[in-house]
C-alpha cells in the first residue's frame, strides 16, 4: 500500500561558490509548482552538507527551525555518500507518519552548484 505520493520535484543550478544554498532555489521551485506556501508544509528535511549550510538555507527561506530536520540532520543521523537523498526522503516519510503530518519537502545541495528538492504528501 502506498504511504505517500511525490507531488513535485525540482533541480536547479546556482553559483558554485554558493552551492550550499542550492536547496533554496530548489525548494522555491517545488513550492511554485505545487502552489504550497512554506507555512503550509509540515516538515522540511535539508541534508546537512555542513553544520552552518542548513541554517543558511533556513535563513534565506525564512523557515522556522521547529519544522526543519526535526529528527536531527546528517550530522546526527549520518551522511551516507551516494545515498543521502534516500536518507532524507525516508527520514521525512517516517517523520510524517510518526507525527501524523501530511506534507513535507526534502532537499539537498550538490557540489558544483546545484540543489534538488522533492515534495511529498501522505496518502
N, C-alpha and C positions, 0 to 999 in steps of 0.2 A: 504494500500500500504506500503510495507517495506520502512523503512527510512535508514537502514544501515544493513550490514551483519557482523557477527562475523567471523573474519579471523583466529584467533588463540587464545588460552588461555593456561595459564600455572600456576602451583602451585609448589613451591619449598620450601625446608627446609633450615634453616640457624641456626647458633648458637643462642640459646635462649637469650643469653646476648646481641645479636645484632639484635633482632627481628625487630627493626625499619628500618633496612636496607633490610628487606625481599623483598621489591619491586625491588631492584637492580637485584637480580638473576632472578626474575620472568620476568621483562622487558627484560633482556638479552635473556632469553629463548624464549620469544614470538618473539623477533627480529630474532633469529636464525631460528625459524620455518617459519616465514613469508618471510624471506630474506630482510626485511626492515632494513635500516640503521637509526640510531636515527635522523640524519638530514633530513630524508625523512618523518618524522612524523610531522604532522601539529600541534597537540596539545596533551599534556600529563596531565592526572589528577592523582595525587597521594594523597590518603587520608592522611590528617594531623592528625596522632595519637597524635603528639606533635609538637609544633612550629618548633623546630630545626630538627625534623626527616625528613621532606620533603627536607629541604636544604641539609642534609647529603646524601640523595639518589641522589639529583641533582648533587652534587659534585662527588660522586662515578661514576655516569654515564656520567658526562661531559655535562649535559643538560643545554641549555640556559634558563634562568629564564623567558624569554618573551614567551616561549611556555608551561610553567608549571603552572597549576592551574590558568588559565587566568581569571577566574571569582572569584578568591579567593578560599581558601581551606576550610577545615572543621571548622577552627576557625571562618571564616566569614559566612559560609553557614550552618553549623551545622554538628554534628557527631551523626546521629540517630542510637543508638545501635541496631544492628540486621539488619539495612537497609543501612549501609554506602556503601556497594558495589553497591546497586541500585542507591544511591545518586550520586556517582562518575560517573557511567555509564550514567545516564540521564543528568547530567551536561555536560558531554563530548558530548553526542549526540546533545543537544541543541546548544552548542558552535559551533560544526562543521557546523550545519545548518545555524545558525545566521551569521557566518563569511564566509560561502561558502567554507569551508575546506573539505578535503577528508578523511584523515587518522588520527586516534587517538588511544591512549593506555590509559587505566585506570588501576590503581593498588592500592593495599592495603597491609599493613603489618598485621600480625596476631600474637597476643600474644602467646608465647610458642615457637616461632621460625619458622615462615613461611611467605611467600609472595605469592600473587596471582596477575595475570595481564591478561588483555584481550585486543586484538587488534580489532578495528572495522574500517570499511570503508563504506562511504556513497554509496548508490546505486541510 
